[in-house]
């Protein structure tokens, strides 16, 4: 009878276990749907065109990643700053193949090229002993019923390894802001895709121009008998083959041309559109640099006078690009390591040891030192140091 009562709706209601979850999670996060959230300009193609095959893209990624990876780091909590700690030892030698600078440069490079950074932790007895940066183009988010990631798939060809995120955090996913995606970040490389295409097309155009004696050399005009201006097919093929064999390319630059009867040479010069083509290439280079946050002055791109001098541009580069990126990555890394190790510590860049900010540091220290209304403990906090312990503060 219990079965029939169930169909009649008379069964006793069973309590549903309550779990904490975001009210919008099941609606919002499924918009990603586990797909790779790139436009037809996928990560591999963009990296090949904008980093491997473009000098401006290569340089801006390298200069940001190397500057951020070379920042001196500090590790502290609310009471002390540590010069020796297992976290620092782990970062100094994250794995057997990399040191800290190589590890962080790889991580920052992945963030710049794909908008996403993935770090794998290798644990022994519940303690992370190795850190590895995973390639972003091989990682796939696996969302759960509530929309939040429950696993990550690392796919190489036909092989796949799944990192289960339920009950642990073996992978740290750091992503840039993307207004239309809930699982993947937006990279500067994708935002500058159009400028990269323009710059690459201009480079190919310049290469083709060099292959054709570095200028639009001219036109050969044929005047046949009785005003006939049409060549036979054999005559045309012969003329084209001789021009390609004896009068094109750097090897044949400057070679005199011998024309037979009926052929006349009309020299040509650059058109106004040809003269403006180089400016288009320089404008595209500036757009790429701006998308990544690198002042064009630092890359030697002409026509940019935004900053008064090189030193000011260098300081703006650190303040507006390097430090925000490093703060975002190191903050996420600190939270992740805190969950793995159980220690609430903060990892960040040491602003007092950055040469580009020396002038700002001196002015800041001078203002704080002259602030007589602050105690020594408050001055330490204002300068980014932990507050002094109670017994030292009263001394």
Order of alpha helices (4+ residues) and beta strands (2+ residues): alpha-alpha-alpha-alpha-beta-beta-alpha-alpha-beta-beta-beta-beta-beta-beta-alpha-alpha-beta-alpha-beta-alpha-alpha-alpha-beta-alpha-alpha-alpha
